[in-house]
Each structure stands twice: as C-alpha cells, then as structure tokens.
Amino acid sequence: MPKKIKIGVIGCGAIAQHGHLPYYGRHRNVQIFAADESDERLKEISKSFSIERVYKNYKEMLQKEKLDGVSICVPNHLHAKATIIAARHGIHILCEKPMALMVSDAKKMVEVCKQNSVILMVDFTNRFMSGPRKIKQLLSQHKIGEFHSIRIRFVHGGPYDNWAKSKWFYDPAKAGGGALMDLGVHAIDICHFFVGPVTSVIASVANLSKNIPVEDSAMMLVEFDKNRKGIIETGWTGAGGFVGVEICGS
C-alpha cells in the first residue's frame, strides 16, 4: 500500500479553502493537518475538509506531527517567518506568493532551506495552467519567430466581497501593497517564465476606483535583454476588457 504523505496547511483563509485544502483532499494517499489562529475558521474547515488534526498554533503542529510537506497560506507579512520555522524542522515547503515583503527576507528563506536540505517552492500557479504551458511550448519551438514584446493584463474586482476571509489585503503592513502584490507578482513571474529576467522597469501605481490605503491599479513598462519589451497592467478595478497574455514576434 502506498505511503501516506503528511501535509500541513498553515493558515486556513481563502487561498487554503479554495486551493490547497480541496486539492490535497482529492489525493487518497494524503493526510491533511491544519493550523489557524481562528477557532471559527478551524470549525469551518473541519466540517468541509478531511482534516486529520487541527491546531491553533502552527509551531505546535510542526513539533507534534512528522510532516512531509507544508503549505504556507498565512498573510504576506508572515510568509518568511513561517517558512524559516518549517525549514528548520526539515519540512518541504510550498509558500504562497508573494514570497516575502522584503528581498532580505526572501534571501533568508532560501538560505535556511538550503541549510536544511528543504525544497522551497513559491506558488506561482500560472506556470502550470494549460494556456501558459502552450505559450511556453510555442516559444521554445520558435513558432512566432524572434520574440519582440509581451502584454499582460490581470484585472478583477478585488478580494472583497467574494474572496478574502479577513481584511488584511488592504493593510499595507500585512499585505505589502495592493493589486501589484496580489496580481502583479503573477504577471512578473510569467514574464520570467516566458522571456527571462526583467532588466529594467518603469512603474506607476494609483487608486482609480477604491478609497483604500494600498494601490488598486498598477502599470509597468518592463525591458528584457536584447531590447525586448513588455507592458503589464494589474488592477482591482473591474473585470472588463482584455484579460490575459499577448505575445508578439517576428
């Protein structure tokens, strides 16, 4: 009989309930453990998902359970701390995006994971969707000739009232930013996936439709090597118009 894979989920808000928990639950050989500070949330997920055990403190879960892997689904400002603690327990990590709020924290996460022989993956889901995978294939086969430019527009109505379970998305100290940190990181990662590293950027952020302390819109002009260009628009300003990726070549 196949070995049961023991997975812990740290933080049981929207992304855990819509993504991590149900997909882990589809695998017969996965046992799920979960930790969240909210009693109400733990009650909610206990009813909805096949959870082996729940904990109010994730440090206790990491100490008591011999986990094979962990999903880190807490608010952005807690990603680095939770990753470092899990890595020191020798547990492989899938961390939600953005990786951290500071570059120094991201580097520390990588350093500690290397020291403990832990795999660290940041959850950039677009790389695994059928559309981006097909684009990557076409680019590698030179079906559009030489790559010239990319245009990405990721826009929706925002995290409330149909997604987020709490108000941290609008808290600069916890989120680190607004639409740029929420959606822009996906767009930037897709640029890296398709083209390679961004070498320069001009950007502007604004509040176009929401009176909130973080930006609801961001526009970026990015450059890659060989003078290749990209335009990125991200926003919590509504879902109208073109949304997706467009690539041009010779």
C-alpha positions as CSV (number, residue, x, y, z in Angstrom):
1,M,0.0,0.0,0.0
2,P,1.4,3.5,-0.9
3,K,2.8,5.5,1.9
4,K,0.6,8.3,3.2
5,I,2.0,11.7,2.6
6,K,1.5,14.0,5.5
7,I,0.8,17.6,4.6
8,G,0.3,20.5,6.9
9,V,-1.5,23.7,6.0
10,I,-0.6,26.9,7.9
11,G,-3.3,29.4,7.7
12,C,-6.8,28.4,6.6
13,G,-8.2,31.5,4.9
14,A,-9.4,32.0,1.3
15,I,-6.4,30.5,-0.6
16,A,-6.3,27.5,1.6
17,Q,-10.0,26.8,1.4
18,H,-10.3,27.4,-2.4
19,G,-6.9,25.9,-3.4
20,H,-4.7,23.9,-1.1
21,L,-7.1,22.0,1.1
22,P,-9.5,20.7,-1.5
23,Y,-6.8,19.7,-3.9
24,Y,-4.8,17.8,-1.2
25,G,-8.1,16.2,-0.2
26,R,-8.5,14.7,-3.7
27,H,-5.5,12.5,-3.2
28,R,-6.2,9.3,-1.4
29,N,-2.7,9.0,-0.1
30,V,-2.5,12.4,1.5
31,Q,-3.2,13.1,5.2
32,I,-4.0,16.8,5.9
33,F,-3.2,18.6,9.1
34,A,-4.1,22.2,9.6
35,A,-3.3,25.2,11.8
36,D,-5.0,28.5,12.2
37,E,-5.4,31.0,15.0
38,S,-9.2,31.4,14.4
39,D,-11.5,29.0,16.2
40,E,-14.3,29.7,13.8
41,R,-12.1,29.0,10.8
42,L,-11.0,25.7,12.2
43,K,-14.6,24.7,12.8
44,E,-15.4,25.7,9.2
45,I,-12.6,23.7,7.6
46,S,-13.2,20.7,9.9
47,K,-16.7,20.4,8.5
48,S,-15.7,20.9,4.9
49,F,-12.4,19.0,4.5
50,S,-11.0,15.7,5.7
51,I,-8.6,17.1,8.3
52,E,-6.6,14.6,10.4
53,R,-6.0,17.1,13.2
54,V,-6.2,20.8,13.7
55,Y,-4.1,23.2,15.7
56,K,-4.5,26.8,16.8
57,N,-0.7,27.2,16.8
58,Y,1.3,26.1,13.7
59,K,4.5,25.7,15.8
60,E,2.8,23.1,17.8
61,M,1.7,21.3,14.7
62,L,5.2,21.3,13.3
63,Q,6.6,19.9,16.6
64,K,4.0,17.2,17.1
65,E,3.4,15.9,13.5
66,K,6.1,14.4,11.3
67,L,5.1,16.2,8.2
68,D,6.4,15.6,4.7
69,G,5.4,19.0,3.4
70,V,3.6,22.2,4.4
71,S,1.6,24.8,2.5
72,I,2.1,28.3,3.9
73,C,-1.1,30.3,3.4
74,V,-0.9,33.0,6.1
75,P,-0.9,36.7,5.1
76,N,2.1,38.0,3.2
77,H,4.0,39.5,6.1
78,L,4.1,36.1,7.8
79,H,5.5,34.1,4.9
80,A,9.2,34.5,5.8
81,K,8.8,33.6,9.5
82,A,6.6,30.5,8.8
83,T,8.9,29.3,6.0
84,I,12.0,29.6,8.2
85,I,10.4,27.8,11.1
86,A,9.2,24.9,8.9
87,A,12.5,24.6,7.2
88,R,14.3,24.2,10.5
89,H,12.0,21.2,11.1
90,G,13.3,19.8,7.8
91,I,9.8,20.0,6.1
92,H,9.5,20.8,2.4
93,I,7.6,24.0,1.7
94,L,5.0,25.3,-0.8
95,C,4.7,29.1,0.1
96,E,2.0,31.3,-1.3
97,K,3.0,34.3,-3.3
98,P,4.4,36.9,-2.8
99,M,7.4,35.1,-1.4
100,A,8.1,37.9,1.2
101,L,7.7,41.6,1.7
102,M,11.5,42.3,1.7
103,V,14.3,41.0,-0.5
104,S,16.4,40.3,2.6
105,D,13.6,38.1,4.0
106,A,13.4,36.1,0.7
107,K,17.1,35.6,0.7
108,K,17.0,34.4,4.3
109,M,14.2,31.9,3.4
110,V,16.4,30.5,0.6
111,E,19.4,30.3,2.8
112,V,17.7,28.4,5.7
113,C,16.0,26.0,3.3
114,K,19.4,25.2,1.7
115,Q,21.0,24.7,5.1
116,N,18.3,22.2,6.0
117,S,18.1,20.4,2.6
118,V,14.5,21.6,2.2
119,I,12.7,22.2,-1.1
120,L,11.1,25.6,-1.2
121,M,8.6,26.4,-4.0
122,V,6.6,29.7,-4.3
123,D,3.1,29.1,-5.6
124,F,3.1,30.8,-9.0
125,T,0.1,28.8,-10.4
126,N,0.1,30.4,-13.8
127,R,3.1,28.4,-14.8
128,F,1.1,25.2,-14.6
129,M,-2.1,26.3,-16.4
130,S,-2.7,25.0,-19.9
131,G,-2.5,28.4,-21.7
132,P,0.9,29.5,-20.4
133,R,2.3,26.0,-20.9
134,K,1.2,26.1,-24.5
135,I,2.7,29.5,-25.0
136,K,6.0,28.3,-23.4
137,Q,6.0,25.4,-25.9
138,L,5.3,27.6,-28.9
139,L,8.1,30.0,-27.8
140,S,10.6,27.1,-27.4
141,Q,9.6,25.8,-30.9
142,H,10.1,29.4,-32.4
143,K,6.6,29.3,-33.8
144,I,6.3,33.1,-33.7
145,G,9.9,33.7,-34.7
146,E,12.0,36.0,-32.6
147,F,10.2,37.3,-29.5
148,H,9.6,41.1,-29.6
149,S,7.1,42.0,-26.9
150,I,4.6,40.8,-24.3
151,R,1.4,42.4,-23.0
152,I,-0.2,41.1,-19.8
153,R,-3.4,42.4,-18.2
154,F,-4.5,40.8,-15.0
155,V,-7.5,42.7,-13.6
156,H,-10.5,41.8,-11.4
157,G,-12.8,43.4,-8.9
158,G,-10.6,42.8,-5.9
159,P,-10.5,40.5,-3.0
160,Y,-13.8,41.6,-1.4
161,D,-16.6,40.6,-1.0
162,N,-16.3,37.3,-2.9
163,W,-12.9,36.0,-2.0
164,A,-11.0,37.1,1.1
165,K,-12.0,35.9,4.6
166,S,-10.5,38.9,6.5
167,K,-9.4,42.5,5.9
168,W,-5.6,42.1,5.7
169,F,-5.5,42.6,1.9
170,Y,-6.0,46.3,2.5
171,D,-3.4,46.6,5.3
172,P,-0.1,47.8,3.9
173,A,1.9,46.4,6.9
174,K,0.4,42.9,6.3
175,A,0.0,42.8,2.5
176,G,3.0,44.9,1.5
177,G,0.9,46.5,-1.3
178,G,-2.3,46.1,-3.2
179,A,-3.1,44.9,-6.7
180,L,0.6,44.9,-7.6
181,M,1.5,42.5,-4.8
182,D,-1.7,40.4,-5.4
183,L,-1.8,40.2,-9.2
184,G,1.4,41.9,-10.4
185,V,3.7,39.2,-9.0
186,H,1.9,36.6,-11.2
187,A,2.4,38.8,-14.3
188,I,6.1,39.4,-13.5
189,D,6.7,35.7,-12.9
190,I,5.0,34.8,-16.2
191,C,7.5,37.3,-17.9
192,H,10.4,35.4,-16.3
193,F,8.8,32.1,-17.3
194,F,8.3,33.1,-21.0
195,V,11.2,35.5,-21.6
196,G,13.7,35.7,-18.8
197,P,14.7,38.2,-16.1
198,V,13.4,41.8,-16.3
199,T,16.4,44.1,-16.6
200,S,14.6,47.4,-16.1
201,V,11.2,48.7,-15.1
202,I,9.2,52.0,-15.1
203,A,6.1,51.7,-13.0
204,S,3.2,53.8,-11.7
205,V,0.6,52.9,-9.1
206,A,-2.7,54.6,-8.4
207,N,-6.1,54.4,-6.8
208,L,-8.6,54.5,-9.6
209,S,-11.8,53.0,-8.1
210,K,-11.2,52.3,-4.4
211,N,-10.5,54.5,-1.4
212,I,-8.1,52.2,0.3
213,P,-4.6,52.6,1.8
214,V,-2.9,50.4,-0.9
215,E,-3.0,50.8,-4.7
216,D,-5.9,49.3,-6.7
217,S,-4.0,49.7,-10.0
218,A,-0.5,49.4,-11.3
219,M,1.0,49.9,-14.8
220,M,4.5,48.7,-15.7
221,L,6.8,49.1,-18.7
222,V,9.4,46.4,-18.5
223,E,12.5,45.6,-20.5
224,F,14.4,42.3,-21.1
225,D,17.7,41.7,-22.7
226,K,18.2,42.4,-26.5
227,N,15.9,45.5,-26.1
228,R,12.8,43.4,-25.8
229,K,9.7,45.0,-24.2
230,G,6.7,44.2,-22.0
231,I,3.6,46.0,-20.7
232,I,1.9,44.9,-17.6
233,E,-1.4,46.2,-16.1
234,T,-2.8,44.8,-12.9
235,G,-5.8,46.1,-11.0
236,W,-8.7,45.6,-8.6
237,T,-10.7,47.9,-10.8
238,G,-13.1,45.5,-12.5
239,A,-13.0,42.6,-15.0
240,G,-14.0,44.5,-18.2
241,G,-11.8,44.4,-21.3
242,F,-9.0,42.2,-22.3
243,V,-7.6,40.0,-19.6
244,G,-4.7,37.6,-20.3
245,V,-1.4,37.4,-22.1
246,E,-0.4,38.5,-25.6
247,I,3.0,37.9,-27.2
248,C,4.3,39.3,-30.4
249,G,7.2,38.0,-32.5
250,S,8.8,38.4,-35.9
